[in-house]
Amino acid sequence: MAYLYNNVRYPFWDEEAAAASLETLDALIREVPIYLLECRADEEAVRITRDAIFDAEA
């Protein structure tokens, strides 16, 4: 959550727009799978990533 939250800009000067932004972020988090990937350059890392992404769609 912290990684995603820190990369979204909110119009805090407009309370209604800020609330709408947070609601949109909440919906995004609930509906879209989010992964934190750390760099590891080997075949096992590729398999783990592939399985996590494509098996989730099955």
PQR file with spaces between the fields and no chain letter, atoms N, CA, C, O and H, PARSE charges and radii, in Angstrom:
ATOM       1  N    MET     1       0.823   -1.192    0.000 -0.4000 1.5000
ATOM       2  CA   MET     1       0.000    0.000    0.000 -0.0000 2.0000
ATOM       3  C    MET     1       0.870    1.260    0.000  0.5500 1.7000
ATOM       4  O    MET     1       0.590    2.214   -0.726 -0.5500 1.4000
ATOM       5  N    ALA     2       1.914    1.256    0.809 -0.4000 1.5000
ATOM       6  CA   ALA     2       2.763    2.444    0.899 -0.0000 2.0000
ATOM       7  C    ALA     2       3.405    2.769   -0.449  0.5500 1.7000
ATOM       8  O    ALA     2       3.488    3.939   -0.823 -0.5500 1.4000
ATOM       9  H    ALA     2       2.141    0.481    1.398  0.4000 1.0000
ATOM      10  N    TYR     3       3.854    1.760   -1.178 -0.4000 1.5000
ATOM      11  CA   TYR     3       4.472    2.001   -2.484 -0.0000 2.0000
ATOM      12  C    TYR     3       3.475    2.656   -3.436  0.5500 1.7000
ATOM      13  O    TYR     3       3.811    3.613   -4.133 -0.5500 1.4000
ATOM      14  H    TYR     3       3.786    0.809   -0.874  0.4000 1.0000
ATOM      15  N    LEU     4       2.275    2.146   -3.460 -0.4000 1.5000
ATOM      16  CA   LEU     4       1.260    2.686   -4.362 -0.0000 2.0000
ATOM      17  C    LEU     4       0.806    4.069   -3.897  0.5500 1.7000
ATOM      18  O    LEU     4       0.739    4.999   -4.700 -0.5500 1.4000
ATOM      19  H    LEU     4       2.002    1.369   -2.894  0.4000 1.0000
ATOM      20  N    TYR     5       0.498    4.209   -2.626 -0.4000 1.5000
ATOM      21  CA   TYR     5       0.018    5.476   -2.077 -0.0000 2.0000
ATOM      22  C    TYR     5       1.012    6.610   -2.335  0.5500 1.7000
ATOM      23  O    TYR     5       0.612    7.724   -2.672 -0.5500 1.4000
ATOM      24  H    TYR     5       0.552    3.453   -1.974  0.4000 1.0000
ATOM      25  N    ASN     6       2.293    6.329   -2.179 -0.4000 1.5000
ATOM      26  CA   ASN     6       3.317    7.352   -2.358 -0.0000 2.0000
ATOM      27  C    ASN     6       3.521    7.766   -3.811  0.5500 1.7000
ATOM      28  O    ASN     6       4.224    8.738   -4.084 -0.5500 1.4000
ATOM      29  H    ASN     6       2.618    5.424   -1.905  0.4000 1.0000
ATOM      30  N    ASN     7       2.912    7.038   -4.744 -0.4000 1.5000
ATOM      31  CA   ASN     7       3.071    7.357   -6.162 -0.0000 2.0000
ATOM      32  C    ASN     7       1.807    7.922   -6.790  0.5500 1.7000
ATOM      33  O    ASN     7       1.708    8.027   -8.013 -0.5500 1.4000
ATOM      34  H    ASN     7       2.340    6.248   -4.522  0.4000 1.0000
ATOM      35  N    VAL     8       0.847    8.282   -5.961 -0.4000 1.5000
ATOM      36  CA   VAL     8      -0.396    8.890   -6.442 -0.0000 2.0000
ATOM      37  C    VAL     8      -0.443   10.314   -5.908  0.5500 1.7000
ATOM      38  O    VAL     8      -0.141   10.550   -4.738 -0.5500 1.4000
ATOM      39  H    VAL     8       0.927    8.197   -4.968  0.4000 1.0000
ATOM      40  N    ARG     9      -0.814   11.252   -6.749 -0.4000 1.5000
ATOM      41  CA   ARG     9      -0.924   12.649   -6.324 -0.0000 2.0000
ATOM      42  C    ARG     9      -2.389   12.970   -6.035  0.5500 1.7000
ATOM      43  O    ARG     9      -3.272   12.709   -6.853 -0.5500 1.4000
ATOM      44  H    ARG     9      -1.059   11.060   -7.699  0.4000 1.0000
ATOM      45  N    TYR    10      -2.620   13.530   -4.875 -0.4000 1.5000
ATOM      46  CA   TYR    10      -3.977   13.847   -4.438 -0.0000 2.0000
ATOM      47  C    TYR    10      -4.171   15.353   -4.389  0.5500 1.7000
ATOM      48  O    TYR    10      -3.282   16.072   -3.933 -0.5500 1.4000
ATOM      49  H    TYR    10      -1.903   13.741   -4.211  0.4000 1.0000
ATOM      50  N    PRO    11      -5.304   15.838   -4.844 -0.5600 1.5000
ATOM      51  CA   PRO    11      -5.581   17.278   -4.766  0.2800 2.0000
ATOM      52  C    PRO    11      -6.084   17.642   -3.362  0.5500 1.7000
ATOM      53  O    PRO    11      -7.280   17.857   -3.166 -0.5500 1.4000
ATOM      54  N    PHE    12      -5.174   17.709   -2.397 -0.4000 1.5000
ATOM      55  CA   PHE    12      -5.561   17.923   -1.008 -0.0000 2.0000
ATOM      56  C    PHE    12      -6.190   19.290   -0.771  0.5500 1.7000
ATOM      57  O    PHE    12      -6.836   19.506    0.254 -0.5500 1.4000
ATOM      58  H    PHE    12      -4.203   17.534   -2.557  0.4000 1.0000
ATOM      59  N    TRP    13      -6.005   20.218   -1.714 -0.4000 1.5000
ATOM      60  CA   TRP    13      -6.617   21.530   -1.582 -0.0000 2.0000
ATOM      61  C    TRP    13      -8.119   21.475   -1.845  0.5500 1.7000
ATOM      62  O    TRP    13      -8.845   22.420   -1.537 -0.5500 1.4000
ATOM      63  H    TRP    13      -5.480   20.043   -2.547  0.4000 1.0000
ATOM      64  N    ASP    14      -8.579   20.359   -2.417 -0.4000 1.5000
ATOM      65  CA   ASP    14     -10.009   20.185   -2.711 -0.0000 2.0000
ATOM      66  C    ASP    14     -10.464   18.912   -1.996  0.5500 1.7000
ATOM      67  O    ASP    14     -10.177   17.802   -2.446 -0.5500 1.4000
ATOM      68  H    ASP    14      -7.989   19.591   -2.667  0.4000 1.0000
ATOM      69  N    GLU    15     -11.170   19.080   -0.889 -0.4000 1.5000
ATOM      70  CA   GLU    15     -11.541   17.941   -0.040 -0.0000 2.0000
ATOM      71  C    GLU    15     -12.357   16.888   -0.792  0.5500 1.7000
ATOM      72  O    GLU    15     -12.139   15.690   -0.610 -0.5500 1.4000
ATOM      73  H    GLU    15     -11.404   19.981   -0.524  0.4000 1.0000
ATOM      74  N    GLU    16     -13.280   17.323   -1.622 -0.4000 1.5000
ATOM      75  CA   GLU    16     -14.120   16.386   -2.377 -0.0000 2.0000
ATOM      76  C    GLU    16     -13.294   15.597   -3.401  0.5500 1.7000
ATOM      77  O    GLU    16     -13.476   14.389   -3.549 -0.5500 1.4000
ATOM      78  H    GLU    16     -13.456   18.296   -1.770  0.4000 1.0000
ATOM      79  N    ALA    17     -12.400   16.276   -4.096 -0.4000 1.5000
ATOM      80  CA   ALA    17     -11.558   15.606   -5.084 -0.0000 2.0000
ATOM      81  C    ALA    17     -10.574   14.658   -4.403  0.5500 1.7000
ATOM      82  O    ALA    17     -10.297   13.579   -4.928 -0.5500 1.4000
ATOM      83  H    ALA    17     -12.252   17.257   -3.976  0.4000 1.0000
ATOM      84  N    ALA    18     -10.046   15.040   -3.250 -0.4000 1.5000
ATOM      85  CA   ALA    18      -9.126   14.166   -2.515 -0.0000 2.0000
ATOM      86  C    ALA    18      -9.851   12.902   -2.074  0.5500 1.7000
ATOM      87  O    ALA    18      -9.301   11.805   -2.178 -0.5500 1.4000
ATOM      88  H    ALA    18     -10.271   15.916   -2.824  0.4000 1.0000
ATOM      89  N    ALA    19     -11.070   13.042   -1.588 -0.4000 1.5000
ATOM      90  CA   ALA    19     -11.857   11.880   -1.174 -0.0000 2.0000
ATOM      91  C    ALA    19     -12.137   10.964   -2.367  0.5500 1.7000
ATOM      92  O    ALA    19     -12.060    9.741   -2.252 -0.5500 1.4000
ATOM      93  H    ALA    19     -11.516   13.933   -1.504  0.4000 1.0000
ATOM      94  N    ALA    20     -12.462   11.564   -3.508 -0.4000 1.5000
ATOM      95  CA   ALA    20     -12.713   10.768   -4.719 -0.0000 2.0000
ATOM      96  C    ALA    20     -11.448   10.026   -5.143  0.5500 1.7000
ATOM      97  O    ALA    20     -11.519    8.877   -5.578 -0.5500 1.4000
ATOM      98  H    ALA    20     -12.525   12.557   -3.602  0.4000 1.0000
ATOM      99  N    SER    21     -10.292   10.677   -5.020 -0.4000 1.5000
ATOM     100  CA   SER    21      -9.021   10.028   -5.363 -0.0000 2.0000
ATOM     101  C    SER    21      -8.764    8.826   -4.470  0.5500 1.7000
ATOM     102  O    SER    21      -8.347    7.770   -4.945 -0.5500 1.4000
ATOM     103  H    SER    21     -10.234   11.611   -4.667  0.4000 1.0000
ATOM     104  N    LEU    22      -9.013    8.988   -3.175 -0.4000 1.5000
ATOM     105  CA   LEU    22      -8.806    7.882   -2.247 -0.0000 2.0000
ATOM     106  C    LEU    22      -9.796    6.741   -2.501  0.5500 1.7000
ATOM     107  O    LEU    22      -9.437    5.571   -2.371 -0.5500 1.4000
ATOM     108  H    LEU    22      -9.352    9.846   -2.790  0.4000 1.0000
ATOM     109  N    GLU    23     -11.031    7.072   -2.859 -0.4000 1.5000
ATOM     110  CA   GLU    23     -12.013    6.037   -3.202 -0.0000 2.0000
ATOM     111  C    GLU    23     -11.582    5.267   -4.445  0.5500 1.7000
ATOM     112  O    GLU    23     -11.734    4.047   -4.509 -0.5500 1.4000
ATOM     113  H    GLU    23     -11.323    8.022   -2.965  0.4000 1.0000
ATOM     114  N    THR    24     -11.046    5.979   -5.426 -0.4000 1.5000
ATOM     115  CA   THR    24     -10.559    5.340   -6.641 -0.0000 2.0000
ATOM     116  C    THR    24      -9.381    4.424   -6.330  0.5500 1.7000
ATOM     117  O    THR    24      -9.311    3.307   -6.841 -0.5500 1.4000
ATOM     118  H    THR    24     -10.923    6.970   -5.373  0.4000 1.0000
ATOM     119  N    LEU    25      -8.460    4.889   -5.500 -0.4000 1.5000
ATOM     120  CA   LEU    25      -7.321    4.068   -5.088 -0.0000 2.0000
ATOM     121  C    LEU    25      -7.803    2.823   -4.349  0.5500 1.7000
ATOM     122  O    LEU    25      -7.281    1.732   -4.578 -0.5500 1.4000
ATOM     123  H    LEU    25      -8.517    5.797   -5.085  0.4000 1.0000
ATOM     124  N    ASP    26      -8.781    2.969   -3.476 -0.4000 1.5000
ATOM     125  CA   ASP    26      -9.339    1.831   -2.741 -0.0000 2.0000
ATOM     126  C    ASP    26      -9.943    0.807   -3.701  0.5500 1.7000
ATOM     127  O    ASP    26      -9.718   -0.394   -3.545 -0.5500 1.4000
ATOM     128  H    ASP    26      -9.205    3.855   -3.290  0.4000 1.0000
ATOM     129  N    ALA    27     -10.703    1.270   -4.687 -0.4000 1.5000
ATOM     130  CA   ALA    27     -11.301    0.369   -5.678 -0.0000 2.0000
ATOM     131  C    ALA    27     -10.216   -0.335   -6.490  0.5500 1.7000
ATOM     132  O    ALA    27     -10.318   -1.530   -6.768 -0.5500 1.4000
ATOM     133  H    ALA    27     -10.886    2.245   -4.813  0.4000 1.0000
ATOM     134  N    LEU    28      -9.186    0.405   -6.865 -0.4000 1.5000
ATOM     135  CA   LEU    28      -8.081   -0.178   -7.623 -0.0000 2.0000
ATOM     136  C    LEU    28      -7.414   -1.307   -6.838  0.5500 1.7000
ATOM     137  O    LEU    28      -7.157   -2.383   -7.378 -0.5500 1.4000
ATOM     138  H    LEU    28      -9.104    1.376   -6.639  0.4000 1.0000
ATOM     139  N    ILE    29      -7.142   -1.053   -5.579 -0.4000 1.5000
ATOM     140  CA   ILE    29      -6.483   -2.046   -4.734 -0.0000 2.0000
ATOM     141  C    ILE    29      -7.347   -3.288   -4.559  0.5500 1.7000
ATOM     142  O    ILE    29      -6.829   -4.403   -4.505 -0.5500 1.4000
ATOM     143  H    ILE    29      -7.351   -0.179   -5.141  0.4000 1.0000
ATOM     144  N    ARG    30      -8.646   -3.102   -4.471 -0.4000 1.5000
ATOM     145  CA   ARG    30      -9.557   -4.243   -4.289 -0.0000 2.0000
ATOM     146  C    ARG    30      -9.723   -5.082   -5.559  0.5500 1.7000
ATOM     147  O    ARG    30      -9.955   -6.289   -5.479 -0.5500 1.4000
ATOM     148  H    ARG    30      -9.067   -2.196   -4.515  0.4000 1.0000
ATOM     149  N    GLU    31      -9.605   -4.451   -6.722 -0.4000 1.5000
ATOM     150  CA   GLU    31      -9.921   -5.127   -7.985 -0.0000 2.0000
ATOM     151  C    GLU    31      -8.717   -5.608   -8.783  0.5500 1.7000
ATOM     152  O    GLU    31      -8.836   -6.566   -9.546 -0.5500 1.4000
ATOM     153  H    GLU    31      -9.417   -3.471   -6.786  0.4000 1.0000
ATOM     154  N    VAL    32      -7.575   -4.975   -8.629 -0.4000 1.5000
ATOM     155  CA   VAL    32      -6.422   -5.279   -9.467 -0.0000 2.0000
ATOM     156  C    VAL    32      -5.327   -5.931   -8.621  0.5500 1.7000
ATOM     157  O    VAL    32      -4.904   -5.361   -7.615 -0.5500 1.4000
ATOM     158  H    VAL    32      -7.479   -4.196   -8.009  0.4000 1.0000
ATOM     159  N    PRO    33      -4.870   -7.110   -9.016 -0.5600 1.5000
ATOM     160  CA   PRO    33      -3.770   -7.724   -8.263  0.2800 2.0000
ATOM     161  C    PRO    33      -2.521   -6.848   -8.317  0.5500 1.7000
ATOM     162  O    PRO    33      -2.152   -6.335   -9.374 -0.5500 1.4000
ATOM     163  N    ILE    34      -1.892   -6.689   -7.189 -0.4000 1.5000
ATOM     164  CA   ILE    34      -0.693   -5.859   -7.098 -0.0000 2.0000
ATOM     165  C    ILE    34       0.428   -6.717   -6.540  0.5500 1.7000
ATOM     166  O    ILE    34       0.249   -7.412   -5.541 -0.5500 1.4000
ATOM     167  H    ILE    34      -2.191   -7.105   -6.330  0.4000 1.0000
ATOM     168  N    TYR    35       1.573   -6.667   -7.181 -0.4000 1.5000
ATOM     169  CA   TYR    35       2.728   -7.459   -6.773 -0.0000 2.0000
ATOM     170  C    TYR    35       3.913   -6.548   -6.528  0.5500 1.7000
ATOM     171  O    TYR    35       4.086   -5.542   -7.216 -0.5500 1.4000
ATOM     172  H    TYR    35       1.718   -6.102   -7.994  0.4000 1.0000
ATOM     173  N    LEU    36       4.716   -6.894   -5.562 -0.4000 1.5000
ATOM     174  CA   LEU    36       5.982   -6.214   -5.344 -0.0000 2.0000
ATOM     175  C    LEU    36       7.065   -7.173   -5.798  0.5500 1.7000
ATOM     176  O    LEU    36       7.264   -8.234   -5.207 -0.5500 1.4000
ATOM     177  H    LEU    36       4.576   -7.711   -5.003  0.4000 1.0000
ATOM     178  N    LEU    37       7.756   -6.790   -6.848 -0.4000 1.5000
ATOM     179  CA   LEU    37       8.798   -7.646   -7.395 -0.0000 2.0000
ATOM     180  C    LEU    37      10.162   -7.045   -7.082  0.5500 1.7000
ATOM     181  O    LEU    37      10.387   -5.847   -7.257 -0.5500 1.4000
ATOM     182  H    LEU    37       7.595   -5.928   -7.328  0.4000 1.0000
ATOM     183  N    GLU    38      11.039   -7.875   -6.630 -0.4000 1.5000
ATOM     184  CA   GLU    38      12.414   -7.452   -6.413 -0.0000 2.0000
ATOM     185  C    GLU    38      13.281   -8.125   -7.460  0.5500 1.7000
ATOM     186  O    GLU    38      13.015   -9.257   -7.863 -0.5500 1.4000
ATOM     187  H    GLU    38      10.857   -8.848   -6.488  0.4000 1.0000
ATOM     188  N    CYS    39      14.295   -7.444   -7.891 -0.4000 1.5000
ATOM     189  CA   CYS    39      15.123   -7.922   -8.979 -0.0000 2.0000
ATOM     190  C    CYS    39      15.954   -9.140   -8.570  0.5500 1.7000
ATOM     191  O    CYS    39      16.720   -9.110   -7.607 -0.5500 1.4000
ATOM     192  H    CYS    39      14.512   -6.524   -7.564  0.4000 1.0000
ATOM     193  N    ARG    40      15.772  -10.186   -9.328 -0.4000 1.5000
ATOM     194  CA   ARG    40      16.585  -11.389   -9.199 -0.0000 2.0000
ATOM     195  C    ARG    40      16.683  -11.975  -10.592  0.5500 1.7000
ATOM     196  O    ARG    40      15.690  -12.468  -11.128 -0.5500 1.4000
ATOM     197  H    ARG    40      15.150  -10.210  -10.110  0.4000 1.0000
ATOM     198  N    ALA    41      17.830  -11.930  -11.168 -0.4000 1.5000
ATOM     199  CA   ALA    41      17.990  -12.310  -12.566 -0.0000 2.0000
ATOM     200  C    ALA    41      18.325  -13.789  -12.708  0.5500 1.7000
ATOM     201  O    ALA    41      19.463  -14.154  -13.003 -0.5500 1.4000
ATOM     202  H    ALA    41      18.637  -11.529  -10.732  0.4000 1.0000
ATOM     203  N    ASP    42      17.305  -14.646  -12.491 -0.4000 1.5000
ATOM     204  CA   ASP    42      17.510  -16.066  -12.742 -0.0000 2.0000
ATOM     205  C    ASP    42      16.202  -16.683  -13.232  0.5500 1.7000
ATOM     206  O    ASP    42      15.142  -16.061  -13.155 -0.5500 1.4000
ATOM     207  H    ASP    42      16.381  -14.349  -12.252  0.4000 1.0000
ATOM     208  N    GLU    43      16.289  -17.909  -13.735 -0.4000 1.5000
ATOM     209  CA   GLU    43      15.119  -18.557  -14.329 -0.0000 2.0000
ATOM     210  C    GLU    43      14.020  -18.817  -13.312  0.5500 1.7000
ATOM     211  O    GLU    43      12.840  -18.736  -13.652 -0.5500 1.4000
ATOM     212  H    GLU    43      17.150  -18.414  -13.797  0.4000 1.0000
ATOM     213  N    GLU    44      14.375  -19.123  -12.088 -0.4000 1.5000
ATOM     214  CA   GLU    44      13.349  -19.363  -11.068 -0.0000 2.0000
ATOM     215  C    GLU    44      12.505  -18.108  -10.841  0.5500 1.7000
ATOM     216  O    GLU    44      11.289  -18.198  -10.674 -0.5500 1.4000
ATOM     217  H    GLU    44      15.334  -19.188  -11.812  0.4000 1.0000
ATOM     218  N    ALA    45      13.143  -16.947  -10.834 -0.4000 1.5000
ATOM     219  CA   ALA    45      12.411  -15.692  -10.661 -0.0000 2.0000
ATOM     220  C    ALA    45      11.423  -15.478  -11.804  0.5500 1.7000
ATOM     221  O    ALA    45      10.305  -15.007  -11.593 -0.5500 1.4000
ATOM     222  H    ALA    45      14.131  -16.873  -10.969  0.4000 1.0000
ATOM     223  N    VAL    46      11.841  -15.824  -13.000 -0.4000 1.5000
ATOM     224  CA   VAL    46      10.954  -15.703  -14.159 -0.0000 2.0000
ATOM     225  C    VAL    46       9.758  -16.635  -14.009  0.5500 1.7000
ATOM     226  O    VAL    46       8.623  -16.227  -14.256 -0.5500 1.4000
ATOM     227  H    VAL    46      12.749  -16.206  -13.172  0.4000 1.0000
ATOM     228  N    ARG    47       9.996  -17.867  -13.611 -0.4000 1.5000
ATOM     229  CA   ARG    47       8.898  -18.830  -13.421 -0.0000 2.0000
ATOM     230  C    ARG    47       7.934  -18.368  -12.324  0.5500 1.7000
ATOM     231  O    ARG    47       6.717  -18.449  -12.492 -0.5500 1.4000
ATOM     232  H    ARG    47      10.918  -18.198  -13.410  0.4000 1.0000
ATOM     233  N    ILE    48       8.469  -17.893  -11.219 -0.4000 1.5000
ATOM     234  CA   ILE    48       7.618  -17.430  -10.115 -0.0000 2.0000
ATOM     235  C    ILE    48       6.740  -16.271  -10.577  0.5500 1.7000
ATOM     236  O    ILE    48       5.543  -16.236  -10.289 -0.5500 1.4000
ATOM     237  H    ILE    48       9.457  -17.827  -11.083  0.4000 1.0000
ATOM     238  N    THR    49       7.337  -15.328  -11.291 -0.4000 1.5000
ATOM     239  CA   THR    49       6.589  -14.177  -11.790 -0.0000 2.0000
ATOM     240  C    THR    49       5.519  -14.616  -12.777  0.5500 1.7000
ATOM     241  O    THR    49       4.368  -14.190  -12.679 -0.5500 1.4000
ATOM     242  H    THR    49       8.309  -15.356  -11.526  0.4000 1.0000
ATOM     243  N    ARG    50       5.892  -15.462  -13.722 -0.4000 1.5000
ATOM     244  CA   ARG    50       4.930  -15.952  -14.722 -0.0000 2.0000
ATOM     245  C    ARG    50       3.769  -16.669  -14.041  0.5500 1.7000
ATOM     246  O    ARG    50       2.608  -16.422  -14.367 -0.5500 1.4000
ATOM     247  H    ARG    50       6.827  -15.808  -13.801  0.4000 1.0000
ATOM     248  N    ASP    51       4.076  -17.548  -13.106 -0.4000 1.5000
ATOM     249  CA   ASP    51       3.028  -18.308  -12.429 -0.0000 2.0000
ATOM     250  C    ASP    51       2.112  -17.400  -11.604  0.5500 1.7000
ATOM     251  O    ASP    51       0.898  -17.599  -11.572 -0.5500 1.4000
ATOM     252  H    ASP    51       5.019  -17.749  -12.841  0.4000 1.0000
ATOM     253  N    ALA    52       2.691  -16.421  -10.950 -0.4000 1.5000
ATOM     254  CA   ALA    52       1.893  -15.500  -10.130 -0.0000 2.0000
ATOM     255  C    ALA    52       0.925  -14.694  -10.994  0.5500 1.7000
ATOM     256  O    ALA    52      -0.227  -14.479  -10.618 -0.5500 1.4000
ATOM     257  H    ALA    52       3.678  -16.259  -10.977  0.4000 1.0000
ATOM     258  N    ILE    53       1.406  -14.253  -12.152 -0.4000 1.5000
ATOM     259  CA   ILE    53       0.560  -13.417  -13.013 -0.0000 2.0000
ATOM     260  C    ILE    53      -0.447  -14.252  -13.792  0.5500 1.7000
ATOM     261  O    ILE    53      -1.636  -13.932  -13.790 -0.5500 1.4000
ATOM     262  H    ILE    53       2.342  -14.427  -12.457  0.4000 1.0000
ATOM     263  N    PHE    54      -0.006  -15.302  -14.450 -0.4000 1.5000
ATOM     264  CA   PHE    54      -0.904  -16.040  -15.331 -0.0000 2.0000
ATOM     265  C    PHE    54      -1.762  -17.054  -14.613  0.5500 1.7000
ATOM     266  O    PHE    54      -2.876  -17.323  -15.062 -0.5500 1.4000
ATOM     267  H    PHE    54       0.959  -15.561  -14.451  0.4000 1.0000
ATOM     268  N    ASP    55      -1.301  -17.629  -13.522 -0.4000 1.5000
ATOM     269  CA   ASP    55      -2.152  -18.525  -12.755 -0.0000 2.0000
ATOM     270  C    ASP    55      -3.258  -17.754  -12.043  0.5500 1.7000
ATOM     271  O    ASP    55      -4.327  -18.307  -11.784 -0.5500 1.4000
ATOM     272  H    ASP    55      -0.396  -17.411  -13.157  0.4000 1.0000
ATOM     273  N    ALA    56      -3.016  -16.488  -11.725 -0.4000 1.5000
ATOM     274  CA   ALA    56      -4.034  -15.652  -11.103 -0.0000 2.0000
ATOM     275  C    ALA    56      -5.183  -15.385  -12.060  0.5500 1.7000
ATOM     276  O    ALA    56      -6.313  -15.158  -11.627 -0.5500 1.4000
ATOM     277  H    ALA    56      -2.148  -16.038  -11.936  0.4000 1.0000
ATOM     278  N    GLU    57      -4.906  -15.410  -13.360 -0.4000 1.5000
ATOM     279  CA   GLU    57      -5.941  -15.157  -14.354 -0.0000 2.0000
ATOM     280  C    GLU    57      -6.779  -16.396  -14.634  0.5500 1.7000
ATOM     281  O    GLU    57      -7.860  -16.288  -15.213 -0.5500 1.4000
ATOM     282  H    GLU    57      -3.988  -15.594  -13.712  0.4000 1.0000
ATOM     283  N    ALA    58      -6.306  -17.555  -14.239 -0.4000 1.5000
ATOM     284  CA   ALA    58      -7.028  -18.795  -14.543 -0.0000 2.0000
ATOM     285  C    ALA    58      -8.287  -18.940  -13.719  0.5500 1.7000
ATOM     286  O    ALA    58      -9.005  -19.930  -13.858 -0.5500 1.4000
ATOM     287  H    ALA    58      -5.428  -17.642  -13.769  0.4000 1.0000
